[in-house]
Every structure is written in C-alpha cells, then in structure tokens.
Amino acid sequence: MKGGIDMRDILDELKGRRSVRKYKEDAVPEDLMDEIIEAGLYAPTGMNRQEQLILKITEPSAVRELGLINGKLMGREGMDAFYGAPAVLCVFSKRGARTGIHDGCSVLSNMMNEAASLGLGTCWIHRGKEQFETPEGKELLKKAGIDGDAYECIDSVIIGYPDGEIPQAGPRKECRVFTI
Ligand SMILES: Cc1cc2nc3c(=O)[nH]c(=O)nc-3n(C[C@H](O)[C@H](O)[C@H](O)COP(=O)(O)O)c2cc1C
C-alpha cells in the first residue's frame, strides 16, 4: 500500500495486458465502452487542455470498413487490420497542437489499459492519421460530425473479447533505465 492505493494491483494489470489479434464476434457492452472512454477522458494532457476527441465505432460495417482501409494502407489489400474486433476507439487531436501527439497517446494508453483491466482484449493500431485521409475515411468523419480539417487522428485502439488465451509478456529488454 502506498498513499492508500494498492500499487501492486495497477502494476499487475499493466503487466498482464497484451495485444490481442484474434477476437470473438460478441459486442462489447455499452457500459464497459463508457468506462473505457471515461478512462480516456481522465488522461493527463499538456496544460490540461483536454482537446482530444474520441470516436467510438461499433457499427459492424463501419468497423470493418475502417479495418480494411487500414489494412490497405499497410499494403495488404483485403486485410482487416482490426483483426475482427467489434469495436474501435479512434483518438483525434487538433492539427498542429503543441502536445497533440503526446496527449493523444496518453488518452489511447489510458483506454487500452482500462479495457484490459475489464478483461477485454485490445490492440493499438497505427496509421490513424492516414486512415481518415482516404476518401472513405473522410466520409466516416463526416458521418460522425468530426471536422477533418481541424482534427487529425493520432491512432486507434481496437477492443473486443479475446478468442483464445492471452500469453504472458516476455522479459523486458535490459539496460534501459538510468539513474542520477
Ligand atoms: C504506437 C504503436 C503502434 C502500434 N501499431 C500496431 C498496428 O498497427 N498493428 C498491430 O497489430 N499492433 C500494433 N501495435 C502493438 C504492438 O505491436 C505491441 O504493443 C507490441 O508488439 C508489444 O506487444 P504487447 O502489446 O502484447 O505487449 C502498436 C503499438 C504501438 C504502441
């Protein structure tokens, strides 16, 4: 116990989280999605600007469409880069904002760890910016009511129930901590 908080629990959760790349079809319950988003809204941001937008996509055809757009950006036409996950949360920052990338990653990280602590599988997915710069991606933004000229996607987190066991994390690379 430190300051009334059980630090071990948090560390265990962080160490237990692994990227999941195979999902069951089951939808993530709304109340769990809300908790995950709330964790994102409480993420620290530069000067407490709280400028990030979070786009929740759970409509199956839209999740799949964005996953295919993302796969194509990887050079893999026809690949669902979201691995069949039923939900994705995309985080946006104001274009050109001083700490936009840092703040966006802070939000993504909070949401990913909260989802993992709820027993859900997650994976951080790159190419967020590019996926919304395609004509189809721009259409999705329009549908959501997000101004793509003012905001850029930092990255996304896919969420769902893991299909299969989540393996334990391997040992960490050494010699990465310095002290004065
Ligand atoms: C910035 C960033 C981008 C990532 N992009 C992808 C991605 O596009 N697709 C993917 O399958 N995993 C992606 N990952 C997940 C990493 O590959 C994964 O976190 C790493 O291999 C460590 O595995 P672990 O999460 O199970 O500990 C990304 C992670 C980060 C932090």
The ligand as an ORCA input file, in Angstrom:
! r2SCAN-3c Opt
* xyz 0 1
  C       2.416      3.271    -31.475
  C       2.020      1.826    -31.632
  C       1.560      1.383    -32.846
  C       1.139      0.054    -32.991
  N       0.590     -0.342    -34.187
  C       0.143     -1.595    -34.321
  C      -0.540     -1.988    -35.506
  O      -0.783     -1.196    -36.410
  N      -0.962     -3.271    -35.594
  C      -0.743     -4.194    -34.604
  O      -1.138     -5.336    -34.765
  N      -0.130     -3.834    -33.453
  C       0.303     -2.570    -33.282
  N       0.874     -2.179    -32.100
  C       1.020     -3.150    -30.999
  C       2.478     -3.546    -30.754
  O       2.922     -4.362    -31.828
  C       2.560     -4.287    -29.404
  O       2.150     -3.420    -28.383
  C       3.969     -4.779    -29.130
  O       4.349     -5.778    -30.036
  C       4.116     -5.359    -27.705
  O       3.199     -6.424    -27.502
  P       2.157     -6.376    -26.295
  O       1.257     -5.209    -26.535
  O       1.445     -7.690    -26.358
  O       2.935     -6.207    -25.033
  C       1.268     -0.862    -31.915
  C       1.717     -0.383    -30.684
  C       2.063      0.937    -30.535
  C       2.486      1.443    -29.170
*
